[in-house]
C-alpha cells in the first residue's frame, strides 16, 4: 500500500456512498441499488442482495473467493450476478474470466457487467 492509499482511503480514489443505510464502494453502485429497489417495488424482480461471497474452485481445489456486487433473483427463479465496474483491474479481469468459465453454462444464472 502506498502512502497515498493509506491516507486517502481508496486505491482507485472512488468514494463510498451511503444509500438506504448501506455503504457502497461507489456512487455508481449506490445508484444501481436504488434502481434495484425500484424494480422490486415495480414487481420486475423478486429481490436482490449485495456482496455475495462466491468460492471459485477448480478440480475440487479452492482458487480464491469472489465477492459479486449484486445478486438479483428474477421472478422466474433465475439468478443474475451483477458486477458494477468503473475501473477494471487486471486482478478483476482474471477473476471475472474464472467466474464466467465456472458459471456461464448454468442456464439458471445470468452474468452481467454494468460499466
Biopython code that builds the backbone (N, CA, C, O; Angstrom):
import numpy as np
from Bio.PDB.StructureBuilder import StructureBuilder

atoms = [
    (1, "UNK", "N", (0.846, -1.178, 0.000)),
    (1, "UNK", "CA", (0.000, 0.000, 0.000)),
    (1, "UNK", "C", (0.891, 1.240, 0.000)),
    (1, "UNK", "O", (1.851, 1.333, 0.764)),
    (2, "UNK", "N", (0.563, 2.161, -0.846)),
    (2, "UNK", "CA", (1.350, 3.383, -0.937)),
    (2, "UNK", "C", (0.923, 4.374, 0.141)),
    (2, "UNK", "O", (-0.107, 4.200, 0.792)),
    (3, "UNK", "N", (1.726, 5.405, 0.314)),
    (3, "UNK", "CA", (1.402, 6.455, 1.266)),
    (3, "UNK", "C", (0.053, 7.080, 0.923)),
    (3, "UNK", "O", (-0.772, 7.306, 1.809)),
    (4, "UNK", "N", (-0.173, 7.361, -0.364)),
    (4, "UNK", "CA", (-1.430, 7.998, -0.797)),
    (4, "UNK", "C", (-2.635, 7.122, -0.461)),
    (4, "UNK", "O", (-3.644, 7.620, 0.040)),
    (5, "UNK", "N", (-2.534, 5.815, -0.735)),
    (5, "UNK", "CA", (-3.635, 4.907, -0.434)),
    (5, "UNK", "C", (-3.915, 4.877, 1.067)),
    (5, "UNK", "O", (-5.070, 4.834, 1.491)),
    (6, "UNK", "N", (-2.861, 4.899, 1.853)),
    (6, "UNK", "CA", (-3.004, 4.828, 3.301)),
    (6, "UNK", "C", (-3.760, 6.042, 3.842)),
    (6, "UNK", "O", (-4.545, 5.915, 4.783)),
    (7, "UNK", "N", (-3.531, 7.201, 3.262)),
    (7, "UNK", "CA", (-4.124, 8.420, 3.817)),
    (7, "UNK", "C", (-5.327, 8.962, 3.048)),
    (7, "UNK", "O", (-6.054, 9.808, 3.569)),
    (8, "UNK", "N", (-5.550, 8.493, 1.819)),
    (8, "UNK", "CA", (-6.733, 8.949, 1.091)),
    (8, "UNK", "C", (-7.837, 7.907, 1.119)),
    (8, "UNK", "O", (-8.969, 8.193, 0.729)),
    (9, "UNK", "N", (-7.521, 6.703, 1.576)),
    (9, "UNK", "CA", (-8.549, 5.686, 1.738)),
    (9, "UNK", "C", (-8.677, 4.723, 0.592)),
    (9, "UNK", "O", (-8.604, 3.516, 0.825)),
    (10, "UNK", "N", (-8.861, 5.166, -0.621)),
    (10, "UNK", "CA", (-9.131, 4.280, -1.728)),
    (10, "UNK", "C", (-7.975, 4.226, -2.711)),
    (10, "UNK", "O", (-7.412, 5.249, -3.099)),
    (11, "UNK", "N", (-7.641, 3.019, -3.099)),
    (11, "UNK", "CA", (-6.577, 2.804, -4.062)),
    (11, "UNK", "C", (-6.921, 3.449, -5.413)),
    (11, "UNK", "O", (-6.045, 3.988, -6.090)),
    (12, "UNK", "N", (-8.204, 3.387, -5.799)),
    (12, "UNK", "CA", (-8.635, 3.919, -7.094)),
    (12, "UNK", "C", (-9.396, 5.221, -6.960)),
    (12, "UNK", "O", (-10.017, 5.689, -7.914)),
    (13, "UNK", "N", (-9.348, 5.802, -5.781)),
    (13, "UNK", "CA", (-9.948, 7.098, -5.468)),
    (13, "UNK", "C", (-11.466, 7.158, -5.604)),
    (13, "UNK", "O", (-12.041, 8.241, -5.712)),
    (14, "UNK", "N", (-12.115, 5.986, -5.598)),
    (14, "UNK", "CA", (-13.572, 6.027, -5.575)),
    (14, "UNK", "C", (-14.004, 6.329, -4.145)),
    (14, "UNK", "O", (-13.331, 5.948, -3.187)),
    (15, "UNK", "N", (-15.111, 7.006, -4.016)),
    (15, "UNK", "CA", (-15.603, 7.385, -2.696)),
    (15, "UNK", "C", (-16.836, 6.565, -2.384)),
    (15, "UNK", "O", (-17.729, 6.418, -3.218)),
    (16, "UNK", "N", (-16.874, 6.031, -1.172)),
    (16, "UNK", "CA", (-18.035, 5.248, -0.788)),
    (16, "UNK", "C", (-19.251, 6.173, -0.652)),
    (16, "UNK", "O", (-19.135, 7.355, -0.327)),
    (17, "UNK", "N", (-20.407, 5.585, -0.913)),
    (17, "UNK", "CA", (-21.667, 6.329, -0.825)),
    (17, "UNK", "C", (-22.657, 5.505, -0.020)),
    (17, "UNK", "O", (-22.659, 4.276, -0.086)),
    (18, "UNK", "N", (-23.490, 6.188, 0.731)),
    (18, "UNK", "CA", (-24.499, 5.519, 1.539)),
    (18, "UNK", "C", (-25.844, 5.666, 0.846)),
    (18, "UNK", "O", (-26.241, 6.756, 0.436)),
    (19, "UNK", "N", (-26.533, 4.536, 0.728)),
    (19, "UNK", "CA", (-27.896, 4.524, 0.205)),
    (19, "UNK", "C", (-28.716, 3.622, 1.125)),
    (19, "UNK", "O", (-28.330, 2.484, 1.388)),
    (20, "UNK", "N", (-29.817, 4.118, 1.600)),
    (20, "UNK", "CA", (-30.745, 3.346, 2.422)),
    (20, "UNK", "C", (-30.047, 2.717, 3.636)),
    (20, "UNK", "O", (-30.372, 1.603, 4.048)),
    (21, "UNK", "N", (-29.089, 3.452, 4.193)),
    (21, "UNK", "CA", (-28.377, 2.996, 5.377)),
    (21, "UNK", "C", (-27.228, 2.039, 5.109)),
    (21, "UNK", "O", (-26.567, 1.599, 6.049)),
    (22, "UNK", "N", (-26.976, 1.708, 3.854)),
    (22, "UNK", "CA", (-25.898, 0.789, 3.485)),
    (22, "UNK", "C", (-24.792, 1.551, 2.769)),
    (22, "UNK", "O", (-25.059, 2.453, 1.976)),
    (23, "UNK", "N", (-23.558, 1.180, 3.055)),
    (23, "UNK", "CA", (-22.408, 1.822, 2.412)),
    (23, "UNK", "C", (-22.003, 1.016, 1.177)),
    (23, "UNK", "O", (-21.826, -0.201, 1.242)),
    (24, "UNK", "N", (-21.862, 1.713, 0.061)),
    (24, "UNK", "CA", (-21.461, 1.089, -1.197)),
    (24, "UNK", "C", (-20.093, 1.622, -1.605)),
    (24, "UNK", "O", (-19.715, 2.730, -1.226)),
    (25, "UNK", "N", (-19.353, 0.832, -2.378)),
    (25, "UNK", "CA", (-17.997, 1.194, -2.782)),
    (25, "UNK", "C", (-17.936, 2.429, -3.672)),
    (25, "UNK", "O", (-16.909, 3.106, -3.726)),
    (26, "UNK", "N", (-19.026, 2.724, -4.367)),
    (26, "UNK", "CA", (-19.011, 3.868, -5.286)),
    (26, "UNK", "C", (-20.413, 4.444, -5.436)),
    (26, "UNK", "O", (-21.408, 3.830, -5.050)),
    (27, "UNK", "N", (-20.459, 5.631, -6.003)),
    (27, "UNK", "CA", (-21.732, 6.287, -6.297)),
    (27, "UNK", "C", (-22.526, 5.449, -7.305)),
    (27, "UNK", "O", (-23.750, 5.346, -7.223)),
    (28, "UNK", "N", (-21.806, 4.860, -8.247)),
    (28, "UNK", "CA", (-22.435, 4.031, -9.279)),
    (28, "UNK", "C", (-23.124, 2.811, -8.656)),
    (28, "UNK", "O", (-24.238, 2.466, -9.049)),
    (29, "UNK", "N", (-22.474, 2.160, -7.692)),
    (29, "UNK", "CA", (-23.074, 1.008, -7.006)),
    (29, "UNK", "C", (-24.307, 1.426, -6.212)),
    (29, "UNK", "O", (-25.322, 0.730, -6.233)),
    (30, "UNK", "N", (-24.229, 2.546, -5.519)),
    (30, "UNK", "CA", (-25.361, 3.033, -4.735)),
    (30, "UNK", "C", (-26.549, 3.348, -5.650)),
    (30, "UNK", "O", (-27.691, 3.040, -5.311)),
    (31, "UNK", "N", (-26.281, 3.956, -6.799)),
    (31, "UNK", "CA", (-27.347, 4.266, -7.759)),
    (31, "UNK", "C", (-27.971, 2.981, -8.304)),
    (31, "UNK", "O", (-29.182, 2.919, -8.514)),
    (32, "UNK", "N", (-27.154, 1.968, -8.529)),
    (32, "UNK", "CA", (-27.670, 0.695, -9.027)),
    (32, "UNK", "C", (-28.568, 0.041, -7.966)),
    (32, "UNK", "O", (-29.601, -0.538, -8.304)),
    (33, "UNK", "N", (-28.185, 0.129, -6.702)),
    (33, "UNK", "CA", (-29.009, -0.404, -5.615)),
    (33, "UNK", "C", (-30.366, 0.301, -5.578)),
    (33, "UNK", "O", (-31.396, -0.343, -5.380)),
    (34, "UNK", "N", (-30.366, 1.616, -5.768)),
    (34, "UNK", "CA", (-31.620, 2.374, -5.790)),
    (34, "UNK", "C", (-32.502, 1.904, -6.950)),
    (34, "UNK", "O", (-33.716, 1.766, -6.805)),
    (35, "UNK", "N", (-31.873, 1.662, -8.095)),
    (35, "UNK", "CA", (-32.605, 1.158, -9.267)),
    (35, "UNK", "C", (-33.212, -0.220, -8.962)),
    (35, "UNK", "O", (-34.353, -0.496, -9.335)),
    (36, "UNK", "N", (-32.450, -1.074, -8.288)),
    (36, "UNK", "CA", (-32.961, -2.406, -7.943)),
    (36, "UNK", "C", (-34.147, -2.318, -6.990)),
    (36, "UNK", "O", (-35.100, -3.088, -7.113)),
    (37, "UNK", "N", (-34.096, -1.389, -6.046)),
    (37, "UNK", "CA", (-35.238, -1.204, -5.144)),
    (37, "UNK", "C", (-36.495, -0.818, -5.921)),
    (37, "UNK", "O", (-37.590, -1.297, -5.623)),
    (38, "UNK", "N", (-36.331, 0.050, -6.917)),
    (38, "UNK", "CA", (-37.477, 0.437, -7.763)),
    (38, "UNK", "C", (-38.000, -0.763, -8.545)),
    (38, "UNK", "O", (-39.209, -0.908, -8.722)),
    (39, "UNK", "N", (-37.103, -1.616, -9.009)),
    (39, "UNK", "CA", (-37.515, -2.802, -9.768)),
    (39, "UNK", "C", (-38.267, -3.798, -8.883)),
    (39, "UNK", "O", (-39.190, -4.466, -9.347)),
    (40, "UNK", "N", (-37.875, -3.898, -7.611)),
    (40, "UNK", "CA", (-38.602, -4.764, -6.673)),
    (40, "UNK", "C", (-39.994, -4.190, -6.437)),
    (40, "UNK", "O", (-40.988, -4.916, -6.470)),
    (41, "UNK", "N", (-40.057, -2.882, -6.200)),
    (41, "UNK", "CA", (-41.349, -2.208, -5.988)),
    (41, "UNK", "C", (-42.272, -2.375, -7.189)),
    (41, "UNK", "O", (-43.477, -2.574, -7.035)),
    (42, "UNK", "N", (-41.700, -2.293, -8.379)),
    (42, "UNK", "CA", (-42.479, -2.438, -9.607)),
    (42, "UNK", "C", (-42.748, -3.881, -9.995)),
    (42, "UNK", "O", (-43.337, -4.148, -11.043)),
    (43, "UNK", "N", (-42.315, -4.820, -9.143)),
    (43, "UNK", "CA", (-42.503, -6.249, -9.359)),
    (43, "UNK", "C", (-41.854, -6.747, -10.653)),
    (43, "UNK", "O", (-42.344, -7.677, -11.294)),
    (44, "UNK", "N", (-40.747, -6.109, -11.019)),
    (44, "UNK", "CA", (-39.953, -6.537, -12.175)),
    (44, "UNK", "C", (-38.993, -7.653, -11.764)),
    (44, "UNK", "O", (-38.678, -8.535, -12.563)),
    (45, "UNK", "N", (-38.528, -7.608, -10.503)),
    (45, "UNK", "CA", (-37.674, -8.648, -9.933)),
    (45, "UNK", "C", (-38.207, -9.018, -8.552)),
    (45, "UNK", "O", (-38.934, -8.243, -7.932)),
    (46, "UNK", "N", (-37.840, -10.207, -8.073)),
    (46, "UNK", "CA", (-38.342, -10.657, -6.768)),
    (46, "UNK", "C", (-37.582, -10.007, -5.623)),
    (46, "UNK", "O", (-38.192, -9.486, -4.689)),
    (47, "UNK", "N", (-36.248, -10.034, -5.688)),
    (47, "UNK", "CA", (-35.420, -9.476, -4.622)),
    (47, "UNK", "C", (-33.994, -9.343, -5.107)),
    (47, "UNK", "O", (-33.650, -9.780, -6.205)),
    (48, "UNK", "N", (-33.162, -8.729, -4.266)),
    (48, "UNK", "CA", (-31.741, -8.615, -4.588)),
    (48, "UNK", "C", (-30.931, -8.608, -3.305)),
    (48, "UNK", "O", (-31.439, -8.281, -2.233)),
    (49, "UNK", "N", (-29.675, -8.971, -3.430)),
    (49, "UNK", "CA", (-28.750, -8.900, -2.303)),
    (49, "UNK", "C", (-27.427, -8.354, -2.815)),
    (49, "UNK", "O", (-27.183, -8.309, -4.021)),
    (50, "UNK", "N", (-26.585, -7.944, -1.890)),
    (50, "UNK", "CA", (-25.304, -7.373, -2.294)),
    (50, "UNK", "C", (-24.152, -8.124, -1.653)),
    (50, "UNK", "O", (-24.300, -8.756, -0.607)),
    (51, "UNK", "N", (-23.007, -8.040, -2.302)),
    (51, "UNK", "CA", (-21.753, -8.587, -1.790)),
    (51, "UNK", "C", (-21.844, -10.058, -1.384)),
    (51, "UNK", "O", (-21.490, -10.422, -0.262)),
    (52, "UNK", "N", (-22.321, -10.901, -2.305)),
    (52, "UNK", "CA", (-22.349, -12.332, -2.018)),
    (52, "UNK", "C", (-20.960, -12.919, -2.279)),
    (52, "UNK", "O", (-20.333, -12.637, -3.300)),
    (53, "UNK", "N", (-20.500, -13.728, -1.351)),
    (53, "UNK", "CA", (-19.207, -14.396, -1.480)),
    (53, "UNK", "C", (-19.387, -15.643, -2.342)),
    (53, "UNK", "O", (-20.257, -16.474, -2.080)),
    (54, "UNK", "N", (-18.554, -15.760, -3.372)),
    (54, "UNK", "CA", (-18.604, -16.909, -4.260)),
    (54, "UNK", "C", (-17.224, -17.565, -4.250)),
    (54, "UNK", "O", (-16.212, -16.917, -4.515)),
    (55, "UNK", "N", (-17.205, -18.846, -3.943)),
    (55, "UNK", "CA", (-15.955, -19.593, -3.928)),
    (55, "UNK", "C", (-15.647, -20.049, -5.351)),
    (55, "UNK", "O", (-16.469, -20.711, -5.984)),
    (56, "UNK", "N", (-14.482, -19.700, -5.849)),
    (56, "UNK", "CA", (-14.065, -20.116, -7.186)),
    (56, "UNK", "C", (-13.140, -21.319, -7.035)),
    (56, "UNK", "O", (-11.987, -21.187, -6.626)),
    (57, "UNK", "N", (-13.669, -22.496, -7.373)),
    (57, "UNK", "CA", (-12.959, -23.754, -7.193)),
    (57, "UNK", "C", (-12.802, -24.464, -8.535)),
    (57, "UNK", "O", (-13.734, -24.499, -9.339)),
    (58, "UNK", "N", (-11.619, -25.027, -8.771)),
    (58, "UNK", "CA", (-11.339, -25.769, -9.996)),
    (58, "UNK", "C", (-10.791, -27.134, -9.600)),
    (58, "UNK", "O", (-9.854, -27.230, -8.807)),
    (59, "UNK", "N", (-11.388, -28.200, -10.162)),
    (59, "UNK", "CA", (-10.957, -29.576, -9.867)),
    (59, "UNK", "C", (-10.875, -29.828, -8.360)),
    (59, "UNK", "O", (-9.902, -30.389, -7.856)),
    (60, "UNK", "N", (-11.921, -29.398, -7.660)),
    (60, "UNK", "CA", (-12.021, -29.562, -6.204)),
    (60, "UNK", "C", (-10.919, -28.845, -5.428)),
    (60, "UNK", "O", (-10.635, -29.202, -4.284)),
    (61, "UNK", "N", (-10.306, -27.848, -6.033)),
    (61, "UNK", "CA", (-9.294, -27.046, -5.337)),
    (61, "UNK", "C", (-9.777, -25.611, -5.277)),
    (61, "UNK", "O", (-10.202, -25.041, -6.282)),
    (62, "UNK", "N", (-9.707, -25.034, -4.088)),
    (62, "UNK", "CA", (-10.118, -23.641, -3.904)),
    (62, "UNK", "C", (-9.042, -22.724, -4.485)),
    (62, "UNK", "O", (-7.877, -22.780, -4.091)),
    (63, "UNK", "N", (-9.460, -21.877, -5.429)),
    (63, "UNK", "CA", (-8.531, -20.930, -6.046)),
    (63, "UNK", "C", (-8.593, -19.589, -5.319)),
    (63, "UNK", "O", (-7.567, -19.062, -4.889)),
    (64, "UNK", "N", (-9.801, -19.041, -5.182)),
    (64, "UNK", "CA", (-9.974, -17.763, -4.493)),
    (64, "UNK", "C", (-11.455, -17.530, -4.252)),
    (64, "UNK", "O", (-12.300, -18.282, -4.738)),
    (65, "UNK", "N", (-11.761, -16.493, -3.508)),
    (65, "UNK", "CA", (-13.143, -16.053, -3.318)),
    (65, "UNK", "C", (-13.381, -14.830, -4.189)),
    (65, "UNK", "O", (-12.476, -14.040, -4.459)),
    (66, "UNK", "N", (-14.627, -14.704, -4.619)),
    (66, "UNK", "CA", (-15.025, -13.557, -5.425)),
    (66, "UNK", "C", (-16.264, -12.970, -4.762)),
    (66, "UNK", "O", (-17.205, -13.696, -4.439)),
    (67, "UNK", "N", (-16.263, -11.675, -4.562)),
    (67, "UNK", "CA", (-17.413, -11.000, -3.964)),
    (67, "UNK", "C", (-18.121, -10.223, -5.071)),
    (67, "UNK", "O", (-17.654, -9.177, -5.522)),
    (68, "UNK", "N", (-19.250, -10.758, -5.487)),
    (68, "UNK", "CA", (-20.015, -10.131, -6.565)),
    (68, "UNK", "C", (-20.803, -8.963, -5.971)),
    (68, "UNK", "O", (-21.293, -9.051, -4.845)),
    (69, "UNK", "N", (-20.924, -7.877, -6.722)),
    (69, "UNK", "CA", (-21.602, -6.689, -6.201)),
    (69, "UNK", "C", (-23.071, -6.942, -5.873)),
    (69, "UNK", "O", (-23.539, -6.578, -4.794)),
    (70, "UNK", "N", (-23.800, -7.566, -6.806)),
    (70, "UNK", "CA", (-25.235, -7.778, -6.611)),
    (70, "UNK", "C", (-25.659, -9.137, -7.159)),
    (70, "UNK", "O", (-25.122, -9.618, -8.157)),
    (71, "UNK", "N", (-26.632, -9.740, -6.486)),
    (71, "UNK", "CA", (-27.306, -10.933, -6.999)),
    (71, "UNK", "C", (-28.789, -10.602, -7.037)),
    (71, "UNK", "O", (-29.392, -10.256, -6.021)),
    (72, "UNK", "N", (-29.363, -10.715, -8.222)),
    (72, "UNK", "CA", (-30.780, -10.405, -8.431)),
    (72, "UNK", "C", (-31.542, -11.714, -8.601)),
    (72, "UNK", "O", (-31.154, -12.562, -9.405)),
    (73, "UNK", "N", (-32.611, -11.876, -7.854)),
    (73, "UNK", "CA", (-33.480, -13.036, -8.035)),
    (73, "UNK", "C", (-34.641, -12.598, -8.922)),
    (73, "UNK", "O", (-35.453, -11.755, -8.540)),
    (74, "UNK", "N", (-34.701, -13.189, -10.117)),
    (74, "UNK", "CA", (-35.767, -12.859, -11.065)),
    (74, "UNK", "C", (-37.044, -13.610, -10.705)),
    (74, "UNK", "O", (-37.009, -14.588, -9.958)),
    (75, "UNK", "N", (-38.158, -13.152, -11.235)),
    (75, "UNK", "CA", (-39.452, -13.739, -10.929)),
    (75, "UNK", "C", (-39.552, -15.190, -11.390)),
    (75, "UNK", "O", (-40.319, -15.967, -10.820)),
    (76, "UNK", "N", (-38.785, -15.564, -12.415)),
    (76, "UNK", "CA", (-38.809, -16.946, -12.924)),
    (76, "UNK", "C", (-37.835, -17.867, -12.175)),
    (76, "UNK", "O", (-37.682, -19.032, -12.543)),
    (77, "UNK", "N", (-37.172, -17.350, -11.121)),
    (77, "UNK", "CA", (-36.278, -18.165, -10.320)),
    (77, "UNK", "C", (-34.810, -18.083, -10.694)),
    (77, "UNK", "O", (-33.949, -18.529, -9.936)),
    (78, "UNK", "N", (-34.516, -17.514, -11.862)),
    (78, "UNK", "CA", (-33.109, -17.380, -12.255)),
    (78, "UNK", "C", (-32.425, -16.328, -11.396)),
    (78, "UNK", "O", (-33.061, -15.404, -10.889)),
    (79, "UNK", "N", (-31.099, -16.491, -11.243)),
    (79, "UNK", "CA", (-30.300, -15.513, -10.518)),
    (79, "UNK", "C", (-29.378, -14.795, -11.497)),
    (79, "UNK", "O", (-28.760, -15.406, -12.368)),
    (80, "UNK", "N", (-29.308, -13.480, -11.324)),
    (80, "UNK", "CA", (-28.410, -12.671, -12.145)),
    (80, "UNK", "C", (-27.313, -12.125, -11.251)),
    (80, "UNK", "O", (-27.578, -11.489, -10.231)),
    (81, "UNK", "N", (-26.085, -12.383, -11.648)),
    (81, "UNK", "CA", (-24.909, -11.920, -10.915)),
    (81, "UNK", "C", (-24.400, -10.669, -11.606)),
    (81, "UNK", "O", (-23.999, -10.713, -12.769)),
    (82, "UNK", "N", (-24.416, -9.554, -10.889)),
    (82, "UNK", "CA", (-24.100, -8.260, -11.496)),
    (82, "UNK", "C", (-22.869, -7.650, -10.836)),
    (82, "UNK", "O", (-22.789, -7.532, -9.613)),
    (83, "UNK", "N", (-21.923, -7.269, -11.669)),
    (83, "UNK", "CA", (-20.720, -6.566, -11.230)),
    (83, "UNK", "C", (-20.799, -5.151, -11.792)),
    (83, "UNK", "O", (-20.903, -4.973, -13.005)),
    (84, "UNK", "N", (-20.750, -4.154, -10.933)),
    (84, "UNK", "CA", (-20.793, -2.752, -11.358)),
    (84, "UNK", "C", (-19.352, -2.253, -11.375)),
    (84, "UNK", "O", (-18.699, -2.191, -10.334)),
    (85, "UNK", "N", (-18.856, -1.897, -12.567)),
    (85, "UNK", "CA", (-17.447, -1.527, -12.707)),
    (85, "UNK", "C", (-17.297, -0.093, -13.203)),
    (85, "UNK", "O", (-17.989, 0.361, -14.114)),
    (86, "UNK", "N", (-16.386, 0.577, -12.574)),
    (86, "UNK", "CA", (-15.962, 1.889, -13.044)),
    (86, "UNK", "C", (-14.557, 1.766, -13.607)),
    (86, "UNK", "O", (-14.202, 2.414, -14.592)),
    (87, "UNK", "N", (-13.764, 0.917, -12.959)),
    (87, "UNK", "CA", (-12.364, 0.731, -13.339)),
    (87, "UNK", "C", (-12.056, -0.757, -13.268)),
    (87, "UNK", "O", (-12.273, -1.386, -12.232)),
    (88, "UNK", "N", (-11.551, -1.326, -14.363)),
    (88, "UNK", "CA", (-11.276, -2.758, -14.422)),
    (88, "UNK", "C", (-9.797, -3.022, -14.172)),
    (88, "UNK", "O", (-8.945, -2.641, -14.974)),
    (89, "UNK", "N", (-9.504, -3.671, -13.062)),
    (89, "UNK", "CA", (-8.121, -4.012, -12.739)),
    (89, "UNK", "C", (-7.758, -5.347, -13.387)),
    (89, "UNK", "O", (-8.646, -6.138, -13.704)),
    (90, "UNK", "N", (-6.476, -5.606, -13.587)),
    (90, "UNK", "CA", (-6.061, -6.914, -14.120)),
    (90, "UNK", "C", (-6.527, -8.066, -13.220)),
    (90, "UNK", "O", (-6.925, -9.120, -13.717)),
    (91, "UNK", "N", (-6.477, -7.865, -11.901)),
    (91, "UNK", "CA", (-6.932, -8.899, -10.962)),
    (91, "UNK", "C", (-8.418, -9.184, -11.149)),
    (91, "UNK", "O", (-8.831, -10.343, -11.158)),
    (92, "UNK", "N", (-9.228, -8.126, -11.301)),
    (92, "UNK", "CA", (-10.661, -8.328, -11.507)),
    (92, "UNK", "C", (-10.908, -9.058, -12.818)),
    (92, "UNK", "O", (-11.740, -9.964, -12.868)),
    (93, "UNK", "N", (-10.207, -8.684, -13.873)),
    (93, "UNK", "CA", (-10.418, -9.317, -15.174)),
    (93, "UNK", "C", (-10.197, -10.818, -15.117)),
    (93, "UNK", "O", (-10.985, -11.580, -15.678)),
    (94, "UNK", "N", (-9.141, -11.254, -14.453)),
    (94, "UNK", "CA", (-8.873, -12.689, -14.384)),
    (94, "UNK", "C", (-9.885, -13.408, -13.500)),
    (94, "UNK", "O", (-10.289, -14.528, -13.812)),
    (95, "UNK", "N", (-10.301, -12.777, -12.396)),
    (95, "UNK", "CA", (-11.323, -13.393, -11.549)),
    (95, "UNK", "C", (-12.656, -13.498, -12.298)),
    (95, "UNK", "O", (-13.364, -14.497, -12.173)),
    (96, "UNK", "N", (-12.994, -12.471, -13.071)),
    (96, "UNK", "CA", (-14.247, -12.499, -13.828)),
    (96, "UNK", "C", (-14.200, -13.604, -14.885)),
    (96, "UNK", "O", (-15.193, -14.304, -15.087)),
    (97, "UNK", "N", (-13.063, -13.770, -15.559)),
    (97, "UNK", "CA", (-12.932, -14.844, -16.552)),
    (97, "UNK", "C", (-13.092, -16.216, -15.898)),
    (97, "UNK", "O", (-13.741, -17.099, -16.459)),
    (98, "UNK", "N", (-12.512, -16.395, -14.736)),
    (98, "UNK", "CA", (-12.655, -17.647, -13.995)),
    (98, "UNK", "C", (-14.110, -17.852, -13.585)),
    (98, "UNK", "O", (-14.649, -18.951, -13.719)),
    (99, "UNK", "N", (-14.735, -16.802, -13.091)),
    (99, "UNK", "CA", (-16.147, -16.860, -12.706)),
    (99, "UNK", "C", (-17.009, -17.248, -13.913)),
    (99, "UNK", "O", (-17.886, -18.105, -13.799)),
    (100, "UNK", "N", (-16.763, -16.622, -15.059)),
    (100, "UNK", "CA", (-17.510, -16.954, -16.276)),
    (100, "UNK", "C", (-17.302, -18.413, -16.675)),
    (100, "UNK", "O", (-18.257, -19.109, -17.022)),
    (101, "UNK", "N", (-16.061, -18.869, -16.624)),
    (101, "UNK", "CA", (-15.757, -20.251, -17.008)),
    (101, "UNK", "C", (-16.492, -21.253, -16.115)),
    (101, "UNK", "O", (-16.925, -22.304, -16.585)),
    (102, "UNK", "N", (-16.630, -20.931, -14.849)),
    (102, "UNK", "CA", (-17.271, -21.844, -13.910)),
    (102, "UNK", "C", (-18.794, -21.777, -13.930)),
    (102, "UNK", "O", (-19.448, -22.783, -13.656)),
    (103, "UNK", "N", (-19.378, -20.620, -14.247)),
    (103, "UNK", "CA", (-20.818, -20.445, -14.075)),
    (103, "UNK", "C", (-21.618, -20.119, -15.335)),
    (103, "UNK", "O", (-22.848, -20.163, -15.289)),
    (104, "UNK", "N", (-20.986, -19.800, -16.439)),
    (104, "UNK", "CA", (-21.753, -19.330, -17.602)),
    (104, "UNK", "C", (-22.585, -20.419, -18.276)),
    (104, "UNK", "O", (-23.530, -20.089, -18.993)),
    (105, "UNK", "N", (-22.279, -21.687, -18.081)),
    (105, "UNK", "CA", (-23.064, -22.764, -18.699)),
    (105, "UNK", "C", (-24.364, -23.061, -17.956)),
    (105, "UNK", "O", (-25.238, -23.745, -18.489)),
    (106, "UNK", "N", (-24.498, -22.560, -16.748)),
    (106, "UNK", "CA", (-25.705, -22.781, -15.951)),
    (106, "UNK", "C", (-26.813, -21.863, -16.471)),
    (106, "UNK", "O", (-26.719, -20.640, -16.366)),
    (107, "UNK", "N", (-27.853, -22.462, -17.028)),
    (107, "UNK", "CA", (-28.950, -21.687, -17.635)),
    (107, "UNK", "C", (-29.775, -20.915, -16.604)),
    (107, "UNK", "O", (-30.561, -20.043, -16.974)),
    (108, "UNK", "N", (-29.605, -21.227, -15.313)),
    (108, "UNK", "CA", (-30.336, -20.518, -14.265)),
    (108, "UNK", "C", (-29.553, -19.334, -13.713)),
    (108, "UNK", "O", (-30.002, -18.669, -12.779)),
    (109, "UNK", "N", (-28.387, -19.071, -14.289)),
    (109, "UNK", "CA", (-27.556, -17.956, -13.848)),
    (109, "UNK", "C", (-27.274, -17.034, -15.029)),
    (109, "UNK", "O", (-26.950, -17.481, -16.129)),
    (110, "UNK", "N", (-27.407, -15.744, -14.773)),
    (110, "UNK", "CA", (-27.109, -14.706, -15.769)),
    (110, "UNK", "C", (-25.930, -13.907, -15.220)),
    (110, "UNK", "O", (-25.956, -13.476, -14.068)),
    (111, "UNK", "N", (-24.905, -13.709, -16.032)),
    (111, "UNK", "CA", (-23.737, -12.956, -15.605)),
    (111, "UNK", "C", (-23.729, -11.619, -16.352)),
    (111, "UNK", "O", (-23.797, -11.579, -17.580)),
    (112, "UNK", "N", (-23.646, -10.524, -15.585)),
    (112, "UNK", "CA", (-23.737, -9.189, -16.172)),
    (112, "UNK", "C", (-22.679, -8.268, -15.586)),
    (112, "UNK", "O", (-22.432, -8.267, -14.380)),
    (113, "UNK", "N", (-22.053, -7.476, -16.470)),
    (113, "UNK", "CA", (-21.145, -6.421, -16.030)),
    (113, "UNK", "C", (-21.777, -5.092, -16.432)),
    (113, "UNK", "O", (-22.088, -4.878, -17.604)),
    (114, "UNK", "N", (-21.964, -4.206, -15.463)),
    (114, "UNK", "CA", (-22.510, -2.865, -15.714)),
    (114, "UNK", "C", (-21.336, -1.908, -15.712)),
    (114, "UNK", "O", (-20.646, -1.765, -14.702)),
    (115, "UNK", "N", (-21.107, -1.254, -16.838)),
    (115, "UNK", "CA", (-19.971, -0.325, -16.949)),
    (115, "UNK", "C", (-20.463, 1.100, -16.944)),
    (115, "UNK", "O", (-19.662, 2.030, -17.029)),
]
sb = StructureBuilder()
sb.init_structure("model")
sb.init_model(0)
sb.init_chain("A")
sb.init_seg("    ")
for serial, (resi, resn, name, xyz) in enumerate(atoms, 1):
    if name == "N":
        sb.init_residue(resn, " ", resi, " ")
    sb.init_atom(name, np.array(xyz, "f"), 0.0, 1.0, " ", f" {name:<3s}", serial, name[0])
structure = sb.get_structure()
